[in-house]
Amino acid sequence: MSEIIPVISATGLYTPPETVTNEELVASFNTYVERFNERNAAEIEAGTVTALAPSSVEFIEKASGIKSRHVMSKAPILDPEIMAPRWAERPDEELSVLAEMGVIAARDALARAGRDAKDVDAVLCACSNLQRPYPAIAIEIQHELGIEGFGFDMNVACSSATFGIQTAADFIRAGHARSVLVVSPEICTGHNNMRNRDSHFIFGDVATAVLVEAKDIAPAQHWDILGTRLKTVYSNNIRNNFGFLNCATPETIGTPDKLFVQEGRKVFKEVVPMVATMIVDHAESLHLDPAALRRLWLHQANQGMNRLIAQRVLGHEANEDESPTVLDTYGNTSSAGSIIAFHLNNQDLAAGDTGVICSFGAGYSAGSVFVRKAA
């Protein structure tokens, strides 16, 4: 029996129509700061409450490289009295928000591959924050698309998509499926603390889809998966304590740990060498020269982190062609970031060109997927 080779047949993308610029975000945040300081003037004067500091466009761009982000719920995010996404709760019979986003991205991937939904065997919903514990969002997406087979949800934070790609590839190698959709709907603004100066600007919303298939049924234009590698190292430096055992609303100022929290400098110091070493070691295990990689599609969290990782892998400071950025217009979209970078920046590569899709984030978790353009 010949070996079954998994490939990436196509990717899909759903971009929310609304955007929030840094200027808009700063105006909202600074209004909140002014109101907070006014309401707590006496306590601030007495030294029992610390005054909040304003944000600025310059601070945001220097700290992250982000200039704008797409969002699913703009007006409430910019309302200084809310500062979080809001929409009416949908009845159980109506498609959920995450599933709706995922279905659009999945249909885009299927169309690009010339594939019908009935040809797909499985759906994996791989994202950072799931809308509910059950029934699985993946099964809802599967049902909406009319796919037979199976589906399940998985969460490995910012590495969910790459972990999903390896899982799909393993299913195909083992003969359990021949066509698998890995869908990553990310409403990251829902777990961001918009009242925290150090992180109020980080996240955006989006959905991506990756169609992983057996090579013998893939379209002529596809990407061979040369190898995948996953890594996790426990760390509290990126954390979100929200859960059904300790629920709190985003308005609960006294419990910021129920939203996204991080020790940014520690993350930078620890993750950059871990990821760069992982990519280099993985490349060498595949008999690839890391310095000769045509393109790096890195997780879109921080411009400085990507610059240093790419430099350590390639041996020189990478240009935009070698390590493209979507962070400036999408913000950090968690697991979807590296997939957006790949989706928007692969058409110009030639047959035989090799690159790596790499994610990294909370956990810590990291995943690398080496690919080569087939045609």
C-alpha positions as a printed Julia matrix, in Angstrom:
375×3 Matrix{Float64}:
   0.0    0.0    0.0
   1.48   3.32  -1.09
   1.96   6.16   1.4
  -0.85   8.73   1.53
   0.62  12.23   1.32
  -1.32  15.15   2.86
  -1.3   18.54   1.14
  -2.9   21.96   1.54
  -5.35  22.23  -1.35
  -6.58  25.75  -0.56
  -7.19  28.31   2.14
 -10.14  30.6    2.8
 -10.64  33.89   4.59
 -13.52  35.83   6.1
 -12.7   39.46   6.97
 -15.32  41.39   8.99
 -16.42  44.54   7.13
 -15.97  46.93  10.07
 -12.56  48.27  11.05
 -11.26  50.18  14.06
  -8.26  52.42  13.52
  -5.72  53.28  16.18
  -7.03  56.84  16.19
 -10.57  55.64  16.96
  -9.38  53.22  19.62
  -7.23  55.84  21.34
 -10.09  58.36  21.37
 -12.36  55.83  23.08
  -9.71  54.69  25.56
  -8.67  58.19  26.52
 -12.29  59.2   27.1
 -12.62  56.23  29.44
  -9.39  57.27  31.23
 -10.61  60.84  31.68
 -13.94  59.67  33.13
 -12.25  57.16  35.43
  -9.83  59.74  36.78
 -12.63  62.27  37.29
 -14.84  59.74  39.14
 -11.93  58.72  41.36
 -10.32  62.13  41.82
 -10.53  62.08  45.61
  -9.12  58.58  45.91
  -6.35  59.42  43.44
  -5.51  62.51  45.48
  -5.44  60.4   48.65
  -3.2   57.82  47.01
  -5.62  54.89  47.39
  -6.34  54.66  43.66
  -3.8   54.94  40.86
  -4.66  57.37  38.08
  -4.91  55.83  34.62
  -2.56  57.01  31.88
  -3.8   57.82  28.37
  -2.83  55.86  25.28
  -1.57  57.19  21.95
  -1.27  56.15  18.34
   2.51  56.44  18.58
   2.63  54.14  21.61
   0.51  51.49  19.9
   2.5   51.41  16.68
   5.84  51.34  18.5
   4.71  48.57  20.85
   3.11  46.32  18.23
   3.22  47.57  14.65
  -0.59  47.5   14.53
  -2.38  50.35  12.74
  -5.91  48.97  12.4
  -7.99  45.86  12.99
 -11.2   44.28  11.69
 -13.96  43.71  14.22
 -17.34  42.01  14.44
 -18.93  44.65  16.71
 -17.49  48.13  16.32
 -19.85  50.55  18.08
 -19.86  48.82  21.51
 -16.07  48.42  21.42
 -15.66  52.18  20.96
 -18.33  53.1   23.54
 -16.37  54.21  26.65
 -19.13  52.79  28.86
 -18.97  49.32  27.25
 -15.62  48.75  25.51
 -16.43  45.19  24.46
 -18.25  43.55  21.53
 -22.02  43.13  21.89
 -24.76  41.52  19.82
 -28.15  40.03  20.51
 -28.1   36.44  21.71
 -29.26  34.18  18.9
 -31.86  31.43  19.31
 -30.55  27.85  19.22
 -32.09  27.33  15.78
 -30.02  30.18  14.28
 -26.42  29.81  13.15
 -24.03  30.94  15.88
 -21.65  33.85  15.29
 -18.5   31.7   15.25
 -20.1   29.15  12.94
 -21.3   31.89  10.6
 -17.77  33.27  10.26
 -16.3   29.81   9.87
 -18.78  28.77   7.19
 -17.89  31.79   5.03
 -14.15  31.08   5.3
 -14.75  27.36   4.63
 -16.8   28.07   1.51
 -14.03  30.35   0.25
 -11.47  27.54   0.67
 -13.75  24.99  -1.01
 -14.38  27.31  -3.97
 -10.66  27.96  -4.44
 -10.01  24.2   -4.5
 -12.94  23.49  -6.82
 -14.27  21.18  -4.16
 -17.86  20.45  -3.12
 -18.75  20.2    0.55
 -19.93  16.62   0.05
 -16.33  15.68  -0.77
 -15.14  16.68   2.72
 -14.87  14.02   5.44
 -14.23  16.06   8.58
 -14.31  19.56  10.08
 -12.0   20.72  12.85
 -12.82  24.03  14.52
  -9.46  25.14  15.87
  -9.47  28.51  17.64
  -8.56  30.29  20.87
 -11.98  30.98  22.33
 -15.05  28.9   21.63
 -18.51  30.42  21.85
 -19.86  27.51  23.9
 -18.71  24.11  25.17
 -21.3   22.03  23.27
 -22.6   21.16  20.78
 -19.27  21.65  19.04
 -18.96  24.64  16.71
 -17.24  22.27  14.25
 -20.34  20.08  14.11
 -22.5   23.17  13.55
 -20.25  24.21  10.65
 -20.32  20.66   9.32
 -24.13  20.65   9.45
 -24.46  24.05   7.76
 -22.16  23.0    4.92
 -23.89  19.63   4.48
 -20.8   17.55   5.2
 -21.06  13.88   6.17
 -18.47  12.43   8.52
 -17.36  14.03  11.79
 -16.22  17.23  13.44
 -14.81  18.43  16.74
 -13.46  21.55  18.41
  -9.89  22.04  19.6
  -8.14  24.87  21.43
  -4.4   25.42  21.62
  -4.66  29.22  21.8
  -2.64  31.0   19.11
  -1.34  27.69  17.72
  -4.78  26.13  17.23
  -4.65  26.32  13.42
  -1.22  24.69  13.03
  -2.14  22.01  15.58
  -5.31  21.49  13.53
  -3.31  21.15  10.3
  -1.11  18.43  11.82
  -4.2   16.66  13.18
  -5.84  16.78   9.74
  -2.64  15.57   8.06
  -2.4   12.68  10.52
  -6.01  11.68   9.79
  -5.17  11.59   6.1
  -1.93   9.63   6.56
  -3.79   7.1    8.69
  -6.58   6.71   6.15
  -9.31   8.04   8.46
 -10.17  10.89   6.04
  -9.18  12.16   2.62
 -10.4   15.74   2.88
 -10.44  17.78   6.11
 -11.39  21.41   6.77
  -9.52  23.19   9.56
 -11.59  26.27  10.4
 -10.4   29.02  12.77
 -13.06  31.64  13.62
 -11.49  34.14  15.99
 -13.44  36.87  17.82
 -10.39  37.97  19.77
 -11.95  41.31  20.75
 -14.28  39.32  23.02
 -11.48  38.31  25.4
  -9.43  41.5   25.18
  -9.44  44.0   28.04
 -10.09  47.26  26.21
  -9.53  49.14  29.48
  -5.91  48.01  29.81
  -3.45  50.46  28.23
  -0.84  47.76  27.58
  -3.19  45.5   25.6
  -6.31  47.43  24.53
  -5.02  47.64  20.95
  -3.79  44.09  20.37
  -6.61  42.03  18.9
  -8.87  41.9   15.85
 -11.52  39.48  14.55
 -11.37  37.17  11.51
 -11.94  33.61  10.33
  -9.71  31.36   8.23
 -10.05  27.88   6.74
  -7.43  25.41   5.51
  -8.43  22.48   3.29
  -6.05  19.57   3.92
  -6.42  16.65   1.5
  -4.75  13.54   0.14
  -2.39  14.52  -2.67
  -4.03  12.23  -5.23
  -7.33  14.15  -5.08
  -5.89  17.65  -4.64
  -6.04  20.3   -7.39
  -2.91  20.79  -9.47
  -2.1   24.02  -7.63
  -1.52  22.9   -4.06
   1.12  22.9   -1.34
   2.86  19.68  -0.31
   3.16  19.36   3.47
   6.8   18.43   3.99
   6.5   18.1    7.74
   4.75  19.36  10.85
   6.03  19.83  14.37
   4.26  20.85  17.58
   5.63  22.06  20.91
   4.13  23.12  24.23
   5.81  24.53  27.34
   3.69  25.48  30.35
   3.7   29.2   31.17
   1.44  31.63  33.04
   2.84  34.6   31.13
  -0.19  34.59  28.79
  -3.4   33.62  30.54
  -7.2   33.92  30.55
  -9.02  32.58  33.63
 -12.56  32.85  32.28
 -14.54  29.63  32.46
 -17.8   28.07  33.59
 -16.38  27.52  37.08
 -15.42  31.16  37.58
 -17.56  33.22  35.21
 -17.23  36.98  35.14
 -18.38  39.59  32.67
 -15.97  41.85  30.76
 -17.39  44.78  32.77
 -16.05  43.32  36.01
 -13.15  45.69  36.52
 -12.0   43.89  39.67
 -11.31  40.62  37.84
  -9.15  41.46  34.81
  -7.75  37.93  34.81
 -11.04  36.74  33.31
  -9.87  38.47  30.13
  -6.55  38.33  28.29
  -3.54  39.09  30.5
   0.13  38.75  29.69
   3.64  39.58  30.86
   4.68  40.94  27.49
   8.41  41.34  28.11
   8.73  37.84  29.53
   6.81  36.42  26.56
   9.09  38.23  24.13
  12.25  37.05  25.88
  11.18  33.41  26.17
   9.19  32.77  23.0
  11.53  34.29  20.39
  14.45  31.87  20.99
  12.1   28.92  21.51
  10.34  29.44  18.17
  13.47  30.3   16.18
  15.22  27.17  17.45
  12.14  25.06  16.7
  11.99  26.27  13.08
  15.73  25.75  12.49
  15.76  22.28  14.06
  12.62  21.26  12.16
  14.07  22.49   8.86
  17.29  20.6    9.38
  15.39  17.4   10.27
  13.7   17.72   6.86
  17.12  18.25   5.2
  16.25  21.87   4.43
  18.55  24.85   4.8
  16.61  27.31   7.0
  18.56  30.23   5.51
  17.27  29.23   2.05
  13.57  29.28   2.92
  11.67  31.32   0.37
   9.09  32.67   2.82
   8.14  32.64   6.49
   4.45  33.02   7.3
   4.72  33.79  11.0
   2.13  34.29  13.71
   0.99  37.91  13.66
   1.29  39.04  17.28
   4.14  41.53  17.44
   6.27  43.06  14.72
   9.42  42.98  16.84
   9.05  39.29  17.68
   8.6   38.37  14.02
  11.6   40.43  12.98
  13.89  38.69  15.48
  12.57  35.19  14.78
  12.99  35.64  11.03
  16.49  37.04  11.52
  17.55  34.04  13.62
  16.13  31.61  11.06
  17.39  33.27   7.87
  20.64  34.68   9.25
  19.79  38.22   8.19
  17.03  40.77   8.76
  14.08  39.62   6.68
  12.36  41.92   4.23
   8.62  42.06   3.63
   8.91  39.57   0.78
  10.62  36.98   2.97
   8.4   37.49   6.03
   5.16  39.28   5.07
   3.12  41.19   7.63
  -0.66  41.43   7.95
  -0.49  42.55  11.59
  -0.68  46.21  10.63
  -4.18  45.93   9.15
  -5.6   42.84  10.94
  -4.05  43.14  14.4
  -3.39  39.98  16.38
  -5.99  37.43  15.3
  -4.59  34.58  17.38
  -4.49  31.23  15.53
  -5.67  32.8   12.27
  -2.71  35.17  11.93
  -0.17  32.93  10.23
  -2.91  31.51   8.0
  -3.94  35.02   6.86
  -0.29  35.76   6.08
  -0.09  32.56   4.02
  -3.46  33.08   2.33
  -2.64  36.63   1.18
   1.01  36.06   0.33
   1.6   32.83  -1.57
   0.34  33.32  -5.11
   3.6   34.86  -6.33
   5.75  31.88  -5.35
   6.96  29.43  -8.0
   6.69  25.66  -8.12
   9.33  24.18  -5.83
   9.49  27.18  -3.5
   9.57  26.17   0.15
   8.37  28.02   3.23
   7.08  27.57   6.76
   3.79  28.46   8.41
   4.54  29.0   12.09
   2.37  29.87  15.07
   3.25  30.61  18.69
   1.44  31.9   21.71
  -0.24  31.06  25.0
   0.57  27.78  26.59
   3.27  28.31  25.51
   2.35  26.58  22.27
   4.1   26.57  18.91
   3.52  24.79  15.62
   5.47  24.69  12.36
   4.2   23.45   9.01
   6.79  23.27   6.22
   5.23  23.43   2.75
   6.44  23.34  -0.87
   4.49  24.71  -3.82
   3.61  21.88  -6.2
   2.49  23.87  -9.22
